[in-house]
Amino acid sequence: MQLALQIQKMEAVAIIRCQGRIVTGDEVRALQLEFEKLMQTTKKFVLQLAEVNCIDSVGLGALVRFFGVLRNARGGLRLGKSYPVAAHRRRGLIFVATKLPAPASKVI
């Protein structure tokens, strides 16, 4: 599934709802273009990731880059409803975000 973006503006905040995958290629480019376009009118963003099913290393790097650019511009980036980690607390965030199998815990 490719990345679908829905944009909503509330006062000085741009809310970007993402659905699909944030991965190398057209998906990351589409998100970057949307950020650049919206940064002309606002420096405050909320990125909704509830319907994102995959983020690869390039996608994660893009999110970190957006955060830095916005921070330097005295803006901000907040994540809303990211991966459903509440059900996976024992496994750890990195294993949920990367879809890696969690290491077996040692029982003593």
N, C-alpha and C positions, 0 to 999 in steps of 0.2 A: 504494500500500500504506500503510495506517495504521500507527501506532506500536504495537508490542507490547512490553510490559515484563515481564521475569522478575526476581523479587527473590530474592536469596539473602543470608543473614546468616552471617558467619563471625566469631565472637567479637564485637568492637565495630565491625566494618566491614560496611556494607551494600553489596552488589554488585548493580548494576542492569544487566541485559543488555537492550539496545535492539535491536529489529529493525523496520526500515521507515524512516520519514522523521521527522525532527524539524523540523517546519515550523509556520508560523502556524496557529493554530486549536486544534482538539481535541488534536492531538499534543502541543503545548507545554503546554497546560493539564493533560493527563494526567501528563506528566513532573513538572510543578510540584506537583501534588497528591501524587504519590508521594514527592517530596522532603520536602514539608512533613510528611507522615505519618511518614516514617522519621526525620526530625530530632527527633522526640519521644523516640526511644530511642538514637540515635547521631549523632555529628557527623563520622564518617569514612565516605567513599563512594568506591567505584570504579565508574566508568561505562564499560561495555563497548560500544564503537561499531563492532565488526567487521562487524555485519550492518546498519548504517545506510547507506542508499544516497543520502540527501540531507539536508543541513542548510541551511536558509535563514537570512537575517540575524536573524530573530526567534529561531530556534532557537539560533543562536550566541550571541545576546544573553542568552538564558535560561541557557546553560551558564556564561557569564561571571558572571552575577548569582548563580547557585548557588555558584560558586567564592568570590565575595566574601562572601556570607552565611556560608558555612561557615568561611572564614578568620577572619571577625570573631567567630565563636562558638568559636574555637580548635579548629576541626576541619580537614577537608581534603577535597579532591576530586582524584582521580587518574583519568586516562583510560587504559583498558586496550584494547589492540588497536584503535586508531583506524583511520582510512582507510588502505588499503594503499599508502602513499606510497613504500615501498622500491622498487617497480618504476617509480616516477615521479619519482625524485630530481632528474633534470635539468629537469623541468618546474616544480618548485617546489610547496611545500605549498599556497599560496593557489589555484593553478590546479586542483589535484586536489580541494580541499575545496569550491570553488565551481563546479566543472565548467566553468570558463572555458577557452578555448583558450590554450595557452601562446604567448607571442610567439616568432616565428622568431628563432633565434640568428643573429648576424652572422658570416659566414665571411670572414676576412681572408686 
